[in-house]
Amino acid sequence: MMGSYDHVMMNSNDYPRAVKFYSWLMPKLGFPKIVTYDKPSLLTGWFNEQASFWLQPADNKYEEDLFHKARVGLREIAFKADTRELVDEVFREVPANGGKIVDPPQEYSYMPGYYAVYFCDPDGVKLEVVCCPRK
């Protein structure tokens, strides 16, 4: 299908903390199924019928490297919400689940009706949950 993705994979500096964070977030965003593999390496994934999101421990030889959205690599991941209420719900629950709010929910001028919250996961990776009518 054009305009979709199959999977996203991320490495975490604190894998148990990240698994806890994403185990709260991903079911809210339509990824209800979870699986963990320990071979060939530790890997946890959340998925639905169309896509998946995977997390694995970072290699400790890179532990001094910190994420920054301006560096080469991932800048942010934006998850689609069906309602503004879900955007608001995620905003209220992020801090209690180990994340940090970057920008609270509001309507942005990117396109009419673009309503989003921006936050970071426990490793500092920037995430967004957005509700926006597409025409």
C-alpha positions as CSV (number, residue, x, y, z in Angstrom):
1,M,0.0,0.0,0.0
2,M,1.4,3.4,-0.9
3,G,1.8,5.9,1.9
4,S,2.3,3.4,4.7
5,Y,5.2,1.8,6.5
6,D,5.9,-1.7,7.5
7,H,7.9,-1.3,10.7
8,V,10.1,1.0,12.8
9,M,13.0,-0.2,14.9
10,M,14.7,1.7,17.7
11,N,17.6,1.0,20.1
12,S,17.2,2.0,23.8
13,N,19.9,2.9,26.3
14,D,17.6,1.5,29.1
15,Y,15.7,-1.4,27.5
16,P,13.5,-2.4,30.5
17,R,12.5,1.2,31.1
18,A,11.7,1.7,27.4
19,V,9.7,-1.5,27.2
20,K,7.6,-0.3,30.1
21,F,7.0,3.1,28.4
22,Y,6.1,1.6,25.0
23,S,4.0,-1.1,26.6
24,W,1.8,1.7,27.9
25,L,1.9,3.8,24.7
26,M,1.6,1.4,21.8
27,P,-1.7,-0.2,22.6
28,K,-3.3,3.2,23.0
29,L,-2.1,4.0,19.4
30,G,-3.5,0.9,17.8
31,F,-0.6,-1.6,18.3
32,P,-2.3,-4.0,20.7
33,K,-0.2,-7.1,20.2
34,I,3.2,-7.6,21.8
35,V,6.0,-10.2,21.3
36,T,9.5,-10.5,22.8
37,Y,12.3,-12.6,21.3
38,D,15.6,-13.4,23.1
39,K,17.4,-14.9,20.0
40,P,19.3,-13.9,18.0
41,S,19.2,-10.8,20.3
42,L,16.7,-9.3,22.7
43,L,13.8,-7.6,20.8
44,T,10.3,-6.5,21.7
45,G,7.7,-5.6,19.2
46,W,4.1,-4.2,19.2
47,F,2.1,-4.7,16.1
48,N,-1.3,-4.7,14.3
49,E,-2.3,-6.1,11.0
50,Q,-0.6,-3.3,9.0
51,A,2.6,-2.4,10.8
52,S,4.9,-3.0,13.7
53,F,7.2,-1.1,16.1
54,W,10.3,-2.8,17.5
55,L,12.7,-2.0,20.4
56,Q,16.0,-3.5,21.3
57,P,18.8,-2.7,23.7
58,A,21.5,-0.4,22.4
59,D,25.0,-1.7,22.1
60,N,26.8,-0.4,25.2
61,K,29.8,0.6,23.2
62,Y,27.7,3.5,22.0
63,E,26.3,4.4,25.4
64,E,28.0,7.9,25.5
65,D,26.2,8.9,22.3
66,L,23.0,10.9,23.0
67,F,20.1,11.3,20.7
68,H,19.5,14.7,19.0
69,K,16.9,15.4,16.3
70,A,19.4,17.5,14.3
71,R,21.9,14.6,13.9
72,V,21.8,12.2,11.1
73,G,19.2,9.6,11.8
74,L,15.8,9.6,13.3
75,R,14.3,13.0,14.0
76,E,10.8,12.0,15.4
77,I,8.1,9.5,15.0
78,A,4.5,10.8,14.6
79,F,1.7,8.4,15.5
80,K,-1.8,9.1,14.1
81,A,-4.7,9.5,16.6
82,D,-8.3,9.1,15.5
83,T,-9.5,11.8,18.0
84,R,-8.2,14.9,19.7
85,E,-9.3,13.3,23.0
86,L,-6.6,10.6,22.5
87,V,-4.0,13.3,21.9
88,D,-5.1,14.9,25.2
89,E,-5.1,11.6,27.0
90,V,-1.6,10.8,25.9
91,F,-0.5,14.3,27.0
92,R,-1.9,13.7,30.5
93,E,-0.3,10.2,30.9
94,V,3.2,10.8,29.4
95,P,4.9,12.1,32.6
96,A,3.5,9.3,34.8
97,N,4.9,6.7,32.3
98,G,8.5,8.1,32.2
99,G,8.3,10.5,29.3
100,K,8.7,14.2,29.1
101,I,6.3,16.7,27.4
102,V,8.1,18.9,24.8
103,D,5.0,20.9,23.6
104,P,1.5,20.4,25.0
105,P,-1.5,19.7,22.7
106,Q,-2.6,22.5,20.5
107,E,-3.5,23.2,16.9
108,Y,-0.5,23.8,14.7
109,S,-0.5,25.8,11.4
110,Y,1.1,22.9,9.4
111,M,-2.4,22.3,7.9
112,P,-6.0,23.0,8.9
113,G,-7.0,21.0,12.0
114,Y,-3.5,19.7,12.8
115,Y,-3.8,19.0,16.6
116,A,-0.8,17.4,18.2
117,V,1.3,16.8,21.4
118,Y,5.1,16.4,21.2
119,F,7.0,14.5,23.9
120,C,10.1,12.4,24.4
121,D,10.4,8.8,25.5
122,P,12.7,7.8,28.4
123,D,15.8,7.8,26.0
124,G,14.9,11.3,24.7
125,V,13.6,10.2,21.3
126,K,11.1,12.8,20.1
127,L,7.5,11.4,19.5
128,E,4.3,13.0,18.4
129,V,0.7,12.0,18.5
130,V,-1.4,13.9,16.0
131,C,-5.0,14.1,15.0
132,C,-5.5,15.7,11.6
133,P,-8.2,15.3,9.0
134,R,-6.7,14.3,5.7
135,K,-8.4,15.3,2.5
